[in-house]
Amino acid sequence: MSFLEYLMGADARTALMGRMMQKMGVDRQLRVVADHVAVTNRAVDRCRSCGHQDECAAWLDETGHADHPPAYCRNGDLIARLQSIR
């Protein structure tokens, strides 16, 4: 894999994280939590290291509304915490 292919894949995973946060309705909360830049960077790192990109993309495309992300979501705990501060 070339460095460019790696970067393109990382961007796709970052986009999936953004879509997941929007789908779960916590994208605004993520932007206002204390130290939100560091929290967001850690969330991006977890998403980038996930091996379920294809399943995640399909889940996001097929799911209209959900209370919880899929069980494999490495940001599930973060999403639950963000949902609790609505």
C-alpha positions in Angstrom: 0.0 0.0 0.0 1.4 3.4 -0.9 1.4 6.3 1.4 -1.3 8.1 -0.8 -3.5 5.0 -0.5 -3.1 5.0 3.2 -4.1 8.7 3.4 -7.1 8.2 1.2 -8.2 5.3 3.4 -7.7 7.3 6.5 -9.8 10.1 5.1 -12.6 7.6 4.3 -12.5 6.3 7.9 -12.6 9.9 9.2 -15.6 10.6 7.1 -17.3 7.4 8.4 -16.7 8.7 12.0 -18.4 12.0 11.1 -21.3 10.3 9.5 -21.7 8.1 12.6 -21.7 11.0 15.0 -24.3 12.8 12.8 -26.4 9.6 12.6 -26.3 9.2 16.3 -27.2 12.9 16.9 -24.0 13.7 18.8 -22.0 15.7 16.4 -22.9 19.0 18.1 -22.1 17.6 21.6 -18.7 16.4 20.3 -17.8 20.0 19.3 -18.6 21.5 22.8 -17.2 18.9 25.3 -14.2 20.0 27.3 -11.0 19.5 25.4 -13.1 18.7 22.3 -10.1 18.8 19.9 -8.3 16.0 21.9 -11.5 14.0 22.3 -12.2 14.3 18.6 -8.6 13.3 17.7 -8.9 10.1 19.9 -12.2 9.3 18.3 -10.7 9.6 14.8 -7.8 7.4 15.8 -10.2 4.7 17.1 -12.1 4.9 13.9 -9.0 4.8 11.7 -7.8 1.6 13.5 -11.1 -0.2 13.1 -11.4 -3.1 10.7 -15.1 -2.7 9.9 -15.2 0.1 7.4 -17.3 -1.8 4.9 -19.8 -2.9 7.5 -19.9 0.6 8.9 -20.5 2.3 5.6 -23.3 -0.2 4.8 -24.9 0.3 8.3 -24.8 4.0 7.9 -26.3 3.8 4.4 -29.1 1.4 5.4 -30.0 2.7 8.9 -32.5 5.5 9.1 -32.5 6.0 12.9 -30.8 4.1 15.7 -30.4 4.6 19.4 -27.0 2.9 19.5 -24.1 2.4 17.0 -23.3 -1.2 15.9 -21.6 -3.4 18.5 -18.3 -3.2 16.6 -18.1 0.6 16.8 -15.0 1.5 18.6 -16.5 4.9 19.5 -19.7 3.4 21.1 -18.7 4.4 24.6 -18.0 7.9 23.5 -21.3 8.1 21.7 -23.1 6.9 24.8 -21.5 9.5 26.9 -22.3 12.2 24.4 -25.9 11.1 24.2 -26.2 11.4 28.0 -25.4 15.2 27.8 -28.2 16.1 25.4 
